[in-house]
Amino acid sequence: MAGWYTFNIALFAAIGTFLFGFDTGIATTTIAHQSWINYMKHPSNGLTGAVVAVYIAGEAGGAICQTIVGDKLGRIRFMQMMCIIVTIGTAIQTASINIGMFLAGRVLAGFAVGGMVSTVPIYLSEISAPHQRGLIGGISGCGISFGTMMSNWVGFACGYAPDGATQWRLPLGLQVPYGIIMFIGLATFMPNSPRQLIRQGKTEQARVEFIRIRRDLTSHQVHEEFALMRAQIEYEMEREIKSYKEVFRIYRHRALVSIAVQTMTSLTGVNVIQYYQTTLYKSLGINSHTILALAAVYGTCAFVSNCITTKYLTDAWGRRKMILTGLSGIIFIEIYAAVMQREFQNTNNRVGKGFAILGIYLFVVCYYGMLNSTTWLYGAEVLPIALRSKIMGLAAASHFIVNVGITEAGPSAFANIHENYYYVFVGCTAFFLVCAWFWFPETKTKTLEEIAAAFGDQVVEVEEREVEIEHAKMEAKAGAGSEFVERTHGEERVKRGV
């Protein structure tokens, strides 16, 4: 019952990451439609590339915005603000009458989903039970891959629509309602993060939300876990960080791991392959309708593999093993893809070209199966609550900024060095594999507060007496035990662990 409650909340929250995946993926099919090219008066290669680049730049801006106002607004209000912006951005894209208006809509939508995609994993990690945080937090990544899959299939289906603006306006317009739906959910039934409420000094409200969320715990367990969570957060608040210099002095390891895990995903080349797969298929001599079908199958492979590993591996196997396996697999797959493309791209060997396409599909299964959900979750859960919004925003911005560079370079790179562009990503992935092996600790089954120990940071211990006090406070909230709470209120003590 409790697991289903949190699971359903996670599914609804994943609308935010679904919008990221859909709006990101829809560009792939939109710029491939001849009707869009004609309507926009045959934009230059630079302007076509800008459709992708300005969107990613907007994402970086949204991520940076999260670092500035994310904690001040709180998880719920920040996501509501992003819902408003993404609705405006998708509406502008849908109604565009020229390339300038289209690019403006892309910037706004990118800004919103950039803030959303780094906030949803934080929110889900903070409401999840330790034993199922991989599943609940991983749903945010599944939202990305589901959005990618849906955008590709919708783009493919609209390719059969009568030639005209409907081919590309309809897919863009399908995004508009989701921001409104998510805003309503956030305003009505979505629970606040108890951890964020404690940090804001709203302890009583945090207790209510924690009991509401953690229905899987017995009475004593809920009091014990809440007491531990509160003690650790209050201890960390005593060491309030006032500058990024202090962040990297006190929490250097945790901050660098969070940033590295997001930069790492960009440098695997996933966005280059995703955005320009249609160009790669075209270089293999495949016709336009088949290209859109292959892109849709690519998205389906992403979603299915993402769901399977999130359900069965992330909690059971652990984040560290998933990351190491994913990076290792990508190195071998990209070498294979480069070799196959070099051998068969300029030949009439249909079987050989099939093997070249297989390399792209092997990549998507490995990346989305092992890394997509894992990295967004891992980047959030390794951070203390005081830094979770600030550093996750920086990490997401790093992810997007690196993507701008390598994605903009994509067409020129494939034109000049061809499949050798893959080897750039092989080298980067190998570097991060070494980093992950030595510096990425395991986080599975630990509470967000206990993860501090994996990085050598102090974890607060709470005496049984304090658990009893929390128990009494929760009973008092229900109308019993208020006298005991009053009597013991001044007796609360936190024993600092070493």
N, C-alpha and C positions, 0 to 999 in steps of 0.2 A: 504493500500500500504506500509506504513512505517512499520507496524507490520509484514507484510510478509517479508520485506527485512531483518529485524533483526532475524526473525524466521528462515529464510533460512541460514543466517550466523551461527546461533546457531546449526542447523542441521549439517552443515559442520564441525564446531568446535568439535561436539560430536563424530567425527571419533576417536579423541584422547581417549575419555572415552570408546568408543566401543572397541578399542584395549585392554584396561584394562579389560573389562568384558569378551571379547573373549579369550584372552590369559590366564586369570585367570581360566575361566570355562573349557577350553579345557584340562587342566590337569586332571580334574575329569574323563573324558572319555578316555583320552590317557592312563593313568595308569591302567584303567580297561580292556584294550584290551590285550588278551593273546598274540597277535602278537608282541606287544611292549615289554611285559615281556620276551618273548622268544628272541627277537632281542637283548635286553639289557642284555642277559645272566642271567635272573632271579635275579635282584638286590635285596639286603636285604631290610628288612622293613625300616631300617635307610636311605638307599639310595632312596627308594621310597618316604619316608617322606621328604627327601631333595629336591625332585622335587618341592614341595610346599614351603618348608622353604627358599630355596635360592632365589626363586622368590620374596617372601615377603621381604627378606633381601635386595634384589636389589631395590624393591619399596621404602623402607626406605631410601636407599642411594640416589635415585633420588629425593625424597622429600627434603632431606637435601641439595642436590645440588641446588635445587630451592631457598632455603634460602640464599645461597651464591652468586649466579649469576643471579637469576631471575630478579631482578630490574635492574641490569647492562645491561643485554641483552634486556630487554623489553619482553612483552608477546609474540609477534610474533616470534622474533628470538629465544627465549628459546624453544618455541614449535617446531620450525624448527629443532633445534639441537636434540630434543627428537625424532622427526620423523626419522632422520638419524640413531640414535642408535637403535630404535625399529625395523627398517628394517633389520639391521645387526643381531640383536638378534633373530628375527623370522626366518631369512634365516639359521642361524646356527642350530637352533632347527630342522628345516625341513631336513637339510642335515646331521644330526648327525649319526655317525657310532659307537658311544659308549656312555655310560652313562655320562662320564666326559664331552664330547662335548655337550651333551644335557643339562647338568647342566649349562655350560658356557653360552649357548644361553638363558637359563631361567634367569640367573642373568642380562644379558644385556637388555633383553626385560623388565624385572621387573624394572630395573633402569629407563628406558625410560617412561614406563607408570606410574611409581611412581611420576615422575616429571610432566607428562602430566595431570594426573587425579586431581592434586591439582591446576594446572594453568588454565585449561579450565573453571572451575566455577568462578575463579577470573575474567578472560577475559569476560565471558558472563555477570557477574554481573555488570561490568564496562561499557558495551555497552547497557544495558537494560534500558528501561523506568521504572520508579518506579512502575507504575500500572501493569506491566507485567513481572517484574523481577522474580517472582516465576515461571512463565512459561518458559521464556527464559533461566534463570539460571538453572531451573530444567531439561532442556533438556540434560544437561551434565550427570545427574543421569540416565536419560532414556537411554543414550548411553551405560552406564554400564550394565543395565539390558537387553538391546537388544543384546549386545555382549555375555552375559551369555546365553541367550536363543538360539542364533545362534550357539554357540559353542556346546551346548548340542544336538541340532537337527542334526548338521553336524556329531558329534561323533556317534549319533545313526544311521544315514544313512550309515556311513562308516563301521559300524559294520556288514553290509550285503555285504561289498566288499569281494572279495576272500581273504582268510587268507594270510597275508603278510604285508609288510611295508606300502602298500598303505592305509591300515586301519587307521594308525596314522600319516603318513607323509602328506597325502592330507589335512586333517583339519589344520595342522600346516602351510602348505604352503599357504593356503587361506588368511592368515594374511598379507603376505609379501607386496602385492600391496598397502594396505591402508596407510602405512606410507609415501609412495611415492606420493600418491594422495593428502594427506593432506599437504605435503610439498609444492606441486605445488600451491594449493589453498592459503596457507599462503603467498607465494611469489608473488601472482598475485592480487587477488581481496578481500582478507580478510582485513577489516579496522583495523587500530591501535586503541588502547584504548585511547580516548581523555584525560582521567584522567592521564594515564601513561605519555602521551606527555606533559601535563602541568607540571608534576613533573620533567620531564627532561628539562624543560625550553623551549619547542617547542610550544609556545602558539598559533602561527598562524596556524601551522599544526593541532593542537588540535581543533581549530575553524572549520577548513575545515572538519575534520573527524566527529565532533559533528553534524554539519549541515547535513552531508551525512547520519548519522545514525538516527538522530531524525527527520525524515520527518513527524512525526505525529504532530509536534508543529507548531503553528503560528509564524510569524516573531518575535513578541514581546516576546512570550513564550520562544523561543529558545535563545534569548539574555539574558532573565532573568535567565533561568536555567544555562546557561553557566557562567554567572557572579557569581552566587551563588557557583557553583562548583569550579570555579577558586579561588574565595576568600577563601573558606574553605581549599582547598588544599595548597594554598600559606601560609595561617595561620599555618597549621599543619607543613609545611616545616620549619617555623621559630622555631619550637620546635623539630628540627631534633633529632632523637634518635640515639645515638652512641653506645649503649651497651644493652644487654638483661636485665641487672640490671635496666636500665632506663625504658625499656619496661614495666617491671612488677611493677615499681614504679608509672609510669604515666598512663599506660593503663592496669593495672592489671585485672580489671573486663573483659574487652573486649578480652584480650589475653587468659585468662583462659577459657572463654566461648567457644572460637574458638577451643582450644585444647581439652576441655572436650567433645565437641559435636562429635569429631572424635574418641577419645578414647572410648566414650560411644558406638559407633556403633560396634566396635570390641567386646566389652564385652557383647553384646547381644547374641553372639555365632553364628552370621550369617555365618562367614567363615567356622567355624567347621561344621555346618550343610550342607553348600554348598559343601565343599570338600569331606566330608565323608558320604554324603547321600547314595552313592552307597554301602558303608559298612553297613549302617543302613538297607537298603533294603535287602541286602544279609543276615543280621542277622534275618530277618523276613521270610527267606526261599524262596526268589524270584529269578527266573533265570536271567541270564546275559542280554539277549536281553530286557526283561521286565524292568530290572534295568535301562538300558540306555534310554528306552522310558519314564520311570517315571522321570528321571533326565531332559529330554527334556520338559516334561509337567511342571516340577518345574520352569524351565527357562521361559516358556511361561507365567505362572501365575505371575512371577516377572515382566516381561515386561508390560503385560496388566494392572496390578494394578498400576504400576509406571506411565504409560501414563495417565490413567484416573484421578488419584489424582493430577498429575502435571497440567493437563489441567483445572480441575474444582475446586480444593481445595486450592492449595498452595497460590494463590493470594487472593481468596475470603475468605478463612477460616483463613489463617495466619500461619506462621512458628511455633509459640509457641503452638497453639492448635494441630497442626500436630505431633509435637514432644511428647507432653504429651499423646496424644491418642495412638501413636505408642508404646511408652514405656509401658503404662498400658496394652495394648493388648498383647504385647510380654510376660509380666509376666504371665498372665492367660494362654496363649497358650502353653508356655513351661512347665508349671505345668501339663496341660492336656496331652501334648506329653509324658512327663516322666511317667505319670500314665498309659497311654495306652500301652506304650512300655513294662513297667514292667508286666502288666497284660497279654499281648498277644504274646510277643516276642517268648516264648518257648512253644507255644501251636499250635494246628492245626486249631484253630478258624480263618477261612479266613475273616469273617466279622470283627472280632476284630482286625486283622492285617490291614484291610482297615481303621479302625478308627485310628490306630497308624500312618499310612501313612497320613491320613487327618491332623494330628497335624503338620507334616512337611509342608504341603501345606498351612495351616492356617498361619503358621509362615511367609512363603515367601510372602503371600499376605499382611500381616500386615507390615512387615519390608519394603518391596519395595514400598508398597502403601503410607506409612506414613513417613518413615525415609530416604530412600535411596537418593532421590533428595534433600529433605529438608535439611539434615544435611550438605551436601557438599556446598550448596548455603548459608546456614545460617553461616557456619564457615567462609566464605569469606566476606559476606556483613557486619558483625558486626565489622570488622577491619578498622581502618583508612588506607589510601592508603600507607603511609610510612611503615606500618607493614604488608600489605596484603600478600606479597610474603614470608616474613620472618616467620611470625607466621603460615600461612597456611602450609608452608613447615614443620614446627615443628609439627603442628597438624596432618598432613598426616603421618609423620614419627612415631608419637605416635600410630596412627591407625595401621600402618604396623608392628611396633615392638611388640605391644601387640598381634597382630595376629600371629606372629611367635611363641610366647610362647604358646598360647592356641591351635593353630593348630598342632604344634609339639606334644603337650600333648594329642591330640585327640585320636589316636589309643590306647595308653596305658590307657587313662581315660575310654574309652568305654569298654576296655577289663577288667578293674579292678573294676570300680565303676558303669559301665553300664550307664543306663539312669539317674543316679543321677548326672552325669556331667551337665545335664540341670539346676540343682538347683544352681550350681555355677553362671550361667548366670542370673538366676532369682534374686539372691541376688545383683549382680552387676547392673542389670537393675533397680531394686528398688532403689538403692542408687542414680543413675543418674536421676531417676524420681523426687526424692526430690530436687536434685540440679536444675533441669530444672524448677521446680515449683517456686522456690525462686529467681533464678538468671538469667533466660533466658527471656529477654524482647521481645516484638513483634517488627517486622521490616517491615511488609507489608505496601505498598503504600508510604513509605518514600524514599527520595533520599538517596544515600549512604552517603552523607554529613549530612543529617538531622538525621541519625541513631545515631550520636554522642550524641544527647540530651537524647536518651533513656538510655544511660549509665552515664548520669550526666556530660558529657563533654561539653565544650563550642562550640556553633555553631555561625559562623560569619553571621552577618546581612549585607545586601548590600542595599545601598540607591538607589532610583530611578535614580539618576544622573549617577550612575555607570552602570546601565542597559542601559541607553541612550548611554553611551560611548562605551559599548560593541556592541550596535546596530550599531553605527557609524563605528566601526572597521570592523564589518562583511560586512557592505555596502561598505566600502572602499576596502575590499577584492574582491568584485564583480565589482570594478571600479568606485564606487560612494562614495561621502562623505569623501574623503581623506583629504580635507582641514579642515573639522571639527575635524577629528581624530588628525591631527597635532596640532590644536589649543588647544585641550582638553587633550592631552596625559599626560601632567604634572599635571592634576587636579584629577587623579584617587585617591580615598580615600576608605579605607575599615573601616566601622564602626564596632568595635568589640562588639558582643553581650555578654550578661552575661548569 
